[in-house]
Amino acid sequence: MNSYRTEGCTLSGALSVTTAIKDGITLIHGPEGCAHHNSSLLHALMVDSGRLFAPAILSTSLTETEVIFGGEEALEDTIRRAAASEPGVICVLTSCVSAAIGDDVRAVCRDFSHLPVVVVPTGGFLGGGFSQGVEEALMALSDFGEMGEKTGSVTLIGEKNLEYEVEANYQEVSRLLSLLGISIELRFVRNITATAMKKLGSSSVNILRDPSLIRVGNFLESRFGIPFIPGFPVGLEETLVFLETVGKTLGIDSSRAAAAEKENQHRLIGSFHNFHGRVLSPGGNGPPDQPVFKELEQIFDISFEDHGKPVPIPDPLPVGTSGLSRMLHRWRRICRE
């Protein structure tokens, strides 16, 4: 029987989270190849998106000797090496190799209880993938959160750190929340310090990046008593529902915010008045079936056909009104070519 995985390595997913802690060190308990491959991937993606910094990643550099006799001593030595830099947190990520040979990683790390060490299980050979690595990292790092007085603000959970438009999407969610008079308390986890993670229990609502993180949302709700919104909004109608849902969760009247955003959306629609009647092809992949594209068909009387003008469908889909505007601008430039 053939087996395959569609979304990459569990270790890579966890690294996309842990390396976003500015004063953290990520320690990969595995062969050097695991660290080299993932470090190269992260570096290339960060440079491509304009982030010129190299994440702090160490490897226990397991060899045949450790595979036969165990790698716990190598893990102890590498934790001591990491601790010498006095990082805010040391994230210990397991690999397929260390999981297969049975190293008791948690027991080793408990011996370093005087240090800020957290274990993220990422031996993906038993199943899982990139998304599971993200989930495991977020839940493990929640150990640093502290229960605090609710501030009326929100925390963003699980932003896609390797996503090309991650900052643009953050700005859009921040803009929408500002219409309700709400600020963002914490970006868990993106470009923050280990100390900032203590605020995880102080927000009044968590907003997940997308519904794939509902397991994390439920976990944090059970731990800190904080309700969650299941994802960033996609499309015009969903953006208005997002404002209403956040307002209702926080006991805020969202009617004025929704009215202001609806007016903003009408201006957007008007600026694309010459887009009506277009026949588009979503990159030769067949008609898209997501609700946002049904919405566009109705608003602009456009159609998606195999013989239409090829246009790119962003993955992930555009966030909010501004994200939709960026996508439509790209489509319009392509249609003029």
N, C-alpha and C positions, 0 to 999 in steps of 0.2 A: 504494500500500500504506500502510495506517495504521501508525504507530509510536507506542508509548506507554511510559512508565516508571512503575513502581508505587511507588517509594520515595523520591522527592525528589532533591534536588541533592547532587552529590558535595561541593561546597564546604560545604554545611551540615553534612554528616557530619564533615568534617575540623574544622570550627569547634567542633563539640560536644566535641572532644578538646582542641584547642590552647587554647581559652579556659578550660580547667580547670587551666592552669598559673598559679599565683597571681602569680608575678612575671614573667609572659611578656607579650609583645605579639604579636598576630596582625596581619599585614599582608596585605591582599587586593589582589593585583595585577589590577585590573580597574576597571570603571566604578563610580561612587559608588552606583548602584542595587544592585549586588551586596552591598556592605557594608551599606547601609541596610536592605535586605530581611532579610538574615540577622541583623543586630544586633537588629532589632525582634522577630524570631521568638525569638531566644535570650532576650532580655529578658523577653518575655511568658511564656515557659515557666518561666524562673527565678523570676519573681514568683509565678506560680501554685503553684510548689512551695516557696515560702517562702525562696528565696535572693535576698536583696536586695543584689546587687552587679552592677555593669555591667562586662562584660569589656572589656579594652583592645583595640580594633580600629581599625586605620588603613586607609585606602584610597589607592591611587595615583591615583584619580580620572581614569581614562583617558577621553579625549574623542575626537571625530572626528580631531583632529590626530594623536594618538598611534596611532589605528587606521591612518592613512595612512603616517605616518613612523616608527612604532615607539614603544614605551613604555619602553624600557630606561632612558632618562634620568630619567623620572618615578619608576621603581623605585629608582634610585640615590638620588635626593633623599629619597624616603620612608624608605628604610632609614636614612639619616643622621638624619632627624627622629626615628625610633623609637629610635635608639641614644642620642640625647641624654638619654633617660630612664633609661639604664643598666639595661635589663631583664635578667632572667636568661636569656632566650632570645627571639629574634625569629623567629617562624614565618611564612615567606613562602608564601602560598597563591596558586596560579595560578587564573585564571578562564577561562571559555570564550573570552572576547574575547582575552586575552593569549596563550592557546594558539593561537587561530586566526591571529593576526597574526604568530606565529613569534618572539616575544621569547625570547632565550636567557637565561632567568631564572637558571639554574644558573651560567652564566658571570658574570653580574652579581654574584651572591652570593659567588662565589669571590673577587672583588675585595675582599670584606669578611671575609676569613678571620680577621682579628684580633677579630671579633665573634662571639657565639654565634648564628649564623644557620643556620636549617634550611629547606630547600625541601620543600613538600608539593605534589605534582602533583594538582591538582583541577579541571582543565579537562574537565568531564564531558560535553561535547557529543559526544565520540567514543564514549560508552558509560559504563557504571558508574552509580552512584547513591549514596545516603546511606551505605550499608554500605561501599562501596569507599572513600569519603572517610575513614571511620573507620579502615579498614585502612591506607590510605596514611599517615595521620597517625601512627598507632602505630608503623609501621615506620620512618618518617622520624625520629621522636623517639628511637628506639632508639639513634641515633648518640651520644646523651649517656650511654648506659649504659657502665659499666666492669666488666670482668671482675674478680670479687673472690672471696674465700674463701666457700664456701657455708655459710650460717648455719643451715640446718635449718628456715628459715621459708619462707613462700610469698609470691608476688606475684600480685595480682589484675590481670588484663589485660582492658581494654576494657569496664569498667563503663559502662552506658548512662547518661550524665550527664543526659539529658533525661527519663529514666524517673521517673515519679512516686514509686515506692517504692524508689528507688536506695539510700537510706540504710538502710531497713528490710531490704533484701536483703543489704547489706553486713553488718549486724548479725547476720543469720541465718548467713551463711557464717562469720563470725568466731566465733559461738557453737559451730558444729559443729566448727571447727578446734580450739577450746579444749578440746573433749572429748578430742582427741588430744594435747593439750599443745603445740599449734603456734600461732605468732603470724603475723600478716600483716606482712611486711617493707615492702611498697610497694603503693600503689594507682596503677597505671599505665594511664590518667592521670586522676586525680580529686583536685582541691584539694591539689596538691603544688607544691613549688618546683622550679625547674630543677635545683638542686643535688641534690634527692632522687632525680632520675632516674638519677643515677650508680649507685644501688643495684640497678639492673635486672639486673646480672650476678651478684648475690650471693645470690639466693634459691635454694632447692633444688628448687622446683617452681613452675611457673606455673599459675594456674587461670584459664581463659578465661571470659568472661561467658556465651558460648553457642557452639555449634559453628560458627556463621557466621564465627568468627574463627580457624578452624583454619589458614588460610594464615599468619596472624600467629604462631600458636603454632609452626608449623614453621620460620618465619623466625627466631624468637628461639631456638629449640632449636639450629638450625644455627650461630647466631652465638655463643651463650653456653653451649651444652651443657646447657641446662636443660629437662627433660621437662615436659610439660604435661597437665593434666586438661582435657577438651574443653568443659566447661560447668558452670554452677551446677546443683545438683540440683533436679528438679521432681517432686513426689510423694513419698509415704512410702517406698516400696521404693527408689526412686532415691536418696533421701537416705542410706539405709543402705549402698547400693552406693558412694556418694560417699565415705563414711567409710572403707570398706574399700579403695577405690582409692587415696585419698591416703595411708593408712597403708602400703599395700604399696609405693607409689612411694618413700616416705621410710624404709622399713624399720622401721616402727612397728607393734606389735601393736594392731590396731583392735578386738579382740573386746570389751573393756570399754566402749569408747566406743559401739560399735554396740548393746550390750546396754542401756546407759543411754538411748540415743536411742529404742530400741524401746519401752522402758517409758514414755518421754515420749509416744510416739505412741499407745500404748494409752490413756493418760489423755486424750489429745485425742479419740480415737474415743469413749470413754465419755462425754465431755462433750456429745457430739452424738447421744446415744442416741435422742432424740425426732425425729431427722432421717430415720429409717428409713422407707422406702416412699414418699418424696416423688416427685412427678412434676414435673420442671423443664424449662424451655425456655431454651436458651442464646441469649437475645436475638433469637429468631426466625431464627437462622442455620443451623438444622438441628443434628442431634446432633453434638457435638464428637468427633473421632476421635483425640485425643491420649491416650496411655497413662494419664495421670493421671486422666482422667475414667472410663476403664474401671475403674481402681482404685477410684474412689469408688462406682461402680455396685455393685461386688462387696462393698465394706465396709459400705455403708449400704443396700443393696438399693434404691437410687434408680434412676430411669430418666429419660432425656432424650427428651422428645416435643415436637412442635410445639405441642400444646395445653396444655402444662404451665405452671407459674408462671414467668414470664420472669425470668431471673437474668443478671447480667453475667459475661462471660468475660474475665478480665484479659488484657491484651496488653502486655508479655510475661507468660507464665504465672507463677504464684506460686512463689517459691523456698523449698525446704526445708519442714520441718514447720511452722514459724511462718508462712510465706507461705500455706500451705494453710489454716491455722487462721484467718487474717485473711479469706480468701475465704469460708470456710464461715460465719463470723460475719456477713458481709455478706449471704449468701444466707438465713441464718436470720432476720435482721431483715426482709428483703423478704418472706419467706414468712409472717411474722406480720402484715403490713400488710393 
